[in-house]
Amino acid sequence: MKIILKQVRLLNPEQKLDKQDDVLIENGIIKKIGGLTDSDYKSAKVFELENKICVPGLFDMHVHLREPGREDEETIETGCNSAAAGGFTGVACMPNTNPDIDSAEIVRFIKEKSKEHLVDVFPVAAATLGRKGEALSPMFELIESGAVAFSDDGAVIKTAGVLRSVMEYSKMFDAPVIEHCEDDSLADGAMNEGLTSTLLGLPAIPNIAEELIVARDIMMAEFIGARVHIAHISTKAAVELVRNAKKRGVKVTAEATPHHFTLTDDNVKTFDTNFKMSPPLRNRADVDAVIEGLMDGTIDVIASDHAPHAIEEKEMEFIYAPNGIVGLETMLGLVLSELVHKKHLTLEQLVEKMSINPRKILKLNTPQIKEGEKADLTIFDKDNIWTVDITKFKSKSKNSPFDKRLLTGKSVAVINNGKMFYEDKFTNI
Amino acid sequence: MSLSSKHLLGLYGVPKEDIQLILDTATTFREVLERPIKKVPTLQGKTIVNLFYENSTRTRISFELAQKRLSADTINFSTSTSSTKKGETFKDTVRNIEAMKVDMIVVRHQSAGVPQYLTKISKANIINAGDGLHEHPTQGLLDMYSIRERLGKLEGLKVCIVGDVAHSRVALSNIFGLKTMGAQVTVCSPSTMIPIGIEALGVKVIHNINEAIANNDVLNVLRIQLERNAGVRIPSLREYHQYFGVTTERIEKFNRDILILHPGPINRGVELSSEVADGPYQVILDQVTNGVAIRMAVLYLLGTMH
């Protein structure tokens, strides 16, 4: 089948590409860019995409797909549908499933379940067995079956001793260790520590809980020469630690979530559990520092930390409610609204942080907008004003603090693996 | 005159006029409590549920008594296990109770924010009887009432809260209420027991009990929770008593005019010496009596609102 993307703006900073042109895609391959002839148009489905932007497929390197274990909250299929609707062609899924992704069987199960989908799924395997922070996971086997990184996400790698081992061992594959940075002995709380937590009487988590582990992991990565990726960075001092480490040449990368550059702990005043996250929403200075870190390249990646939860679990007393929100279907809109339209990031930086950098960190090929290449593309309208409606989410879960929020910018279509998602439908192309 | 809200969730942001009205109304009910027949028909036909998710003896009894004195029908629901362990969600429990047509819910819960949450899932008037480390507004009100009863005013008074302020809903409600009423508030405790950012509320922080006694009109002394603190926030109860305990020697040396409050239950020999707990400077049992009057006032004002 043939499709033509007509008069779309092609943008890929990696190729130094930024031009408006027509693209012919045939059987999922980019056949021709520009100079289309009448015969190219013959029996082709044409999409008029003037003022729309076509970039290498967006990639979210931090999602929780919940399968196996909590299929009532999300499945690999609904998670992938949610990703496609949000403008992503690839995701990396975190290992805190049940059972955890700590065996080749589970990695293969996820690869098998996702193989027919438009969205590519790359499992992040547990760094330690059962994410208990005690014994190493079988990393050779995990990598061989398709895992792309190691993490005990949801939990920190408990001790420096085990972290050392994890880094030494994973270094053999040059695979990053993705760390959920929180010192357990300080992180027994339900929100950020500050005046707001005092006023609300909620047990609180201080910034230092995150920063101590960021510092520990940077020092360990430097000591061993291994790669560490700081997940969902949220504090000013943590950003500063990464900035300085990068200057020294430490192999550290970092990601930030839309909620950590959009919301503050002030939002918790409603006691709405959709504002309960790990790490918690911080204060204004931290939010500004995260944005600053994104601007100057200290933070390489924007990732959603898509964390589906059942309604009955989120609708709970604040201290008992689980952490996290769904994020795949609001991320692009939030990045465009909060960062691009507010002139913090350029569109090129958006593509770097949402498509190129996450794949580079996970050592995946970055899609090229070039004749002869597989079409792995995201097309979005940066100016489309829309209202978030959780009832329309493809995700099985609806736990989002952004319901009813007005956003500017939305995905129009994604193309990958010979499939296209457009106007709420998947079609083979 | 009526209150500006149909719920009492906390004292944060409650206007001065509302606090004044509750205290004045309580004065009337305080008088009722001295009568041989201590019952008035004010809330006849109203149904009130006491929803207690956390152990409580005196607060629950005080509320129950206040409800009976006002001739309301009361139901008690007490459980010390969290709903997560019980198998039924909190929301379902509340919806079931509400389906039985109740007018008011008095709630105590381990989690801050539960009273606020209740206002979203129930139509009843909600009264917070203590939520997590957040607020305990009727305690704050009865403390203010007891101070006003003895010293005739709140405005301009110097009140110092002594103890684990960081883990006390009583402290927060006192701070919010007293500041609104124009009192000067100080907190005195080891620095590990001072909540983050408390100075931003216009509260002075000190670490010297002698100074606290010398420079204040009132000390509100909080219970030191043994299970929560020993070894972590303070080295030992012995050290706490030596450096922060309120004793007769200290009172007599620094300020014989001081008024001592304590929300109870008292750890004798820790935050207060027995001599002080039973002595002439304290109004601890008056606080308990006043608590019934305050709760009657709150129930009456909310229960008769239109």
Contacts between the chains, C-beta under 8 A, distances in Angstrom:
chain1	res1	chain2	res2	distance
A	193	B	196	5.6
A	194	B	196	5.9
A	194	B	197	5.9
A	195	B	196	6.8
A	195	B	197	3.4
A	195	B	200	5.3
A	197	B	196	6.9
A	198	B	166	8.0
A	198	B	172	7.8
A	198	B	195	4.2
A	198	B	196	5.5
A	198	B	197	5.2
A	198	B	198	6.2
A	199	B	12	6.6
A	199	B	172	7.7
A	200	B	112	5.5
A	200	B	113	6.9
A	200	B	134	6.0
A	201	B	112	4.3
A	201	B	131	7.0
A	201	B	132	5.2
A	201	B	133	3.9
A	201	B	134	2.8
A	201	B	135	6.5
A	201	B	169	5.9
A	201	B	172	6.0
A	202	B	112	4.8
A	202	B	113	7.2
A	202	B	132	6.7
A	202	B	133	7.2
A	202	B	134	7.2
A	203	B	132	7.8
A	203	B	133	6.9
A	204	B	196	7.2
A	270	B	116	7.7
A	271	B	112	7.4
A	271	B	113	3.2
A	271	B	116	4.9
A	271	B	117	5.9
A	312	B	89	5.5
A	312	B	91	7.9
A	315	B	89	7.0
A	315	B	91	5.6
A	316	B	83	7.5
A	316	B	84	7.1
A	316	B	89	6.6
A	316	B	90	6.5
A	316	B	91	7.8
A	317	B	82	7.4
A	317	B	83	7.2
A	317	B	90	5.6
A	317	B	109	6.4
A	317	B	110	7.5
A	317	B	111	3.7
A	317	B	113	7.3
A	317	B	114	5.4
A	317	B	117	7.1
A	318	B	111	5.2
A	318	B	112	6.3
A	318	B	113	4.4
A	318	B	114	7.6
A	318	B	117	7.6
A	319	B	110	6.7
A	319	B	111	4.1
A	319	B	112	7.1
A	319	B	132	6.5
A	320	B	82	6.1
A	320	B	83	7.6
A	320	B	84	5.2
A	320	B	111	6.4
